[in-house]
């Protein structure tokens, strides 16, 4: 079946004439772009590009079909716009939040979403970054606040917001209000499963190892589980939630903020035309980072 992604790949390759550059435009890596092109060529029954020396050129068949692809993609975008405009209840903004987003930040983004798009209805779900990317791509969500870095897979993305983090440690484990990561030795740092956000989790673990060569990590299902382990004297939690606490747990600012929570908003260019204006995304991003 011909999809929006096939059209995006075709047009990007025709414009960039290079697999790597086209992949960056679409927001995917080169292997899935190549696979998408092969599927498209199989669907239309014609070779669309000549490959050679790292560059690609349209074949006569590709040149003939390109205008149709452009019109088809434009029609899809117009269809999404018309659907939003004709909704008698106004556009529904389905907002996804990664579980690491602090409650105050999530609430600020939800409130800003409703304020900048008059007449909208806001619904909110929480899921892992990997799941949110898929749900935005398939149209089940309008936009999402996800961990950075992440493979965007063709989605649009706002600027990265950096939220400061604190270390939660068992009471008496460390006395200083501001601590370096090397002071937090002797206990593992609780982290969520890598599959939820592979690139972001790898960056966190690599940075942690750079500043804290010993101690390791322990995988937990969520921050509540990590907090429980901390209260039991079994782990340390790094969190951006200023309200997360429990008896027997102390909060410490991390010196030089080596592990900020990196968040950004993502949305579909074609499925959410009402999110394109820069001022809308700027207001939502400001709400995300200012909470």
N, C-alpha and C positions, 0 to 999 in steps of 0.2 A: 504494500500500500504506500502510495506517495504521501509524504508528510512535510510539515513545515521545515523540519530539520534538513531534509533532502534539498529543498529549495534554497535554504540558507547556505548550505555547503556549495551548491552549484554556483550561486551568485558570488559568494566570497572567493571561490577559486577563479572565476572568470575575471574578477576585479583585481585580485592580488597576484595571480599567476604564479603562486608559490604555495606549496602545501603547508609549510610552517606558518607563514603569514596568514593564510586563510584560516588555519586552525585557531590562531590567536583572535582573529576577528569573530569567529563563531563562538569562541570560548570553550573549546575542547582541545584535547591533545591530537597529535597527528594520526595515530592508528585508527581511532573511531572516525576521523574525517575521511581517511582512505576507504574504510569499510562502507561508510555512507555513500561515497561516490560510486563504489562498485555496485551497491544495491540500486542506486539511482539509474546507472547505466543498464543494469539488468531489467529494470522496470520499463524504461523507455525503449529498450532494444537497440541502442546505438551507443557508440563510443563518443564521449563528449569532449575529451581532452587528449592531447598528445603529450606524453611525458618525456622529459629529457633534461639532463644537466641541472637538476634541482628546480627547473621551471616547468610550467605547463602552459599550453596554448589550446585555445578552442579549436575543435575540429569543425568542418563545415556543418555537421549536424548540431554540434554544441552551439555554434553561432546562430543557427536558425531557431533553436529552442530557447535561447536565453531570453528574448523578449517575452515569451510566454511565461517563463518562470518568474520574471519580474512582475508581470501583471497578476499572476496567481498569488504571489506573496503579498502584494498590495491588497488584493481582494480579501485575503484572510485577515489582514490588519483592519480593513474597513468593516469586516463582519464583526470582529471583536468590538470595535468602536460603536457600531450600531446596536449591538446587544446591550452594551452598557447604557447607551443613551435612551433606549426604549424600556428599560427596567422601571416599572411604575413605582417601585419601592426605593429607587436609587441604587447606585452601585454597592454591592456587598464587598467589603474588604476582608478577605480571609487572611489573617496575620498569623504567621508561624514564628515561634520563639524557640531558640535552642535552650536546653535546660540550664546552661551556664549563665544565661541572661538574668541579672538580678531582678527581683520582682518590681522594684521601683523603676528600673529602666524599661522593662516590658510594659508597665502601666503607662509610662510617658509616651512610648511609641504608639500604643493603642489610642491614647487620647489625642495625640497629634494627627494620627491617621483620620480619625473622625472629624477633626477640626479643619484640616486642609482640603478635604473633599466634601463639600456641603451635601447634605442629604444622604450620606453613606451610612451603611450598617457595618459594624465591626464585630467579627468573631475571631476568637483566638484559640490556637492549639499549640501544644508543646511537643517537640520531637527532636531527635538527633539532627545534627547539621546535615548528614548524608541523606536522611529521610526528607528533610525540608527542601533540599535542592531538588530532589526528585519530584516532590509534590508541587513546587512552583513550576517546574518544567512541564508537568503534565496538566497544569491548570487547576489543580485542586486547591492551591493557595495563591493569593494575589501577590504577596510579598512575604519575606521572612528575614529575621535577624539571625545571622549564622556566624559561626566562628570563622576567623581568617587565620591562615590561608585555606582556601578550598578551591577545588576545580569547579568552575562556574558552569561548565557544560552548556554554554550558549546564552546564559542569563546576563542581564544587565546588573551592575553593582554600584553602590554608592561608595563614598570614601570610608576608609577604615577608622573606627573609633577605638581609642585606647582607654580602657577603664582600669583604674588602679586596683591592686589586689592586696590582701592581707594574708598573713600566715596564722592559722589557728593551731595552737599547740596545747598539749596537756598542761594543766596548771602546775607551775614549778619547774617546767622543762627548761624554760629560758626566762630571764628576768628583764632584759632590756625591752623598752617599748618599740624601738626600731632595731631590726636585726638584719644581718646578712645571711644569705642562704647557707653559708658554711657553718654558721652557728647552729643550724637546725639539723645537726648530724645525729645519728643514732636511731632515728625512726624513719620509716618509709613515708613518702608523700602519696596521699590518696589521689588517684586519677580515674576518670571514667574510661570505658573500653575504647580502644583505638579505632574500632570499626565505626564508631559514631562520628568521628571527624579525623580521618587519618593524617592529613597534612598538618592541621592545627595541633593534634596530639603529638606528632613527631617533633614539631617546633618546640613545644612545651618541654618534652622530655630531654631533647638535645640541649636546650638552654639550662634546664635544671642540672644536667650532668656537667655542663661547663662550669657552673658556679658552685656546684655541690657534688664533687666526684664520688662520694660515698653516701650510702643511705638507701638508694633505690626507690622504687615505687610499689604501690599495691593497688590493684584494680578494685574499684567499688562501683555499685550500680548507680549511685547518685550522691549528692552532697550530704544528704541526711545520713546515709550509711557511713560516709567519711567522717562526719561530725560525731557519730556514735563511737566510731573507732578512736577518734581523738579523745573523747571523754573517757574512754577506757584505757587511755595511755598507750595506744597501739599505732597511731599514725598522726600525720600532720596534714592539714587541709589548706590549700591555697584557694582563696575565694575573692570574688569581686562584690559579693553581697555584704553590704555594711551592717545588715541586721542579723546575719547568721551567727548564732552563739548558743551556748549550753552551759549548765553548771559544770565546773571542773575544766573549763576550756578558757584560754587566754588569747587575746588578739594582738598581733604585732604587725606594725608597718614594715614592709620589706625595703631595705636600703636601696636607693636608686631604681626601685620599681622594675626589677629584671623580668618579671613575669606578668605584664599587663594582660588583661583580657581583651583580645582583639576581636571586634565585632564589625559587621557591615550588613547593610540591607541589600537584598537581592530581589529581582523581579523579572518578569518576562517582557521583552521588548514588544512582542506582538499581542500578548494576552492582556496586558494592562496598559492600554494607551493613555489612560487618565493619570498615570504616574510619571509620564515623561517630563513634564515641566521641571526645570532645575529647582525652582523654588519649593516645590512639593517635596522632592527628595532631600533638599537641604534642611527643611524644617523637621522632617522625620529623623534625619541623621543627627541634627542638633538635639532632638529629644532623647535619642539613644545615648549620646555621650554626655548630656548635661544632667542626667538624673542622679 
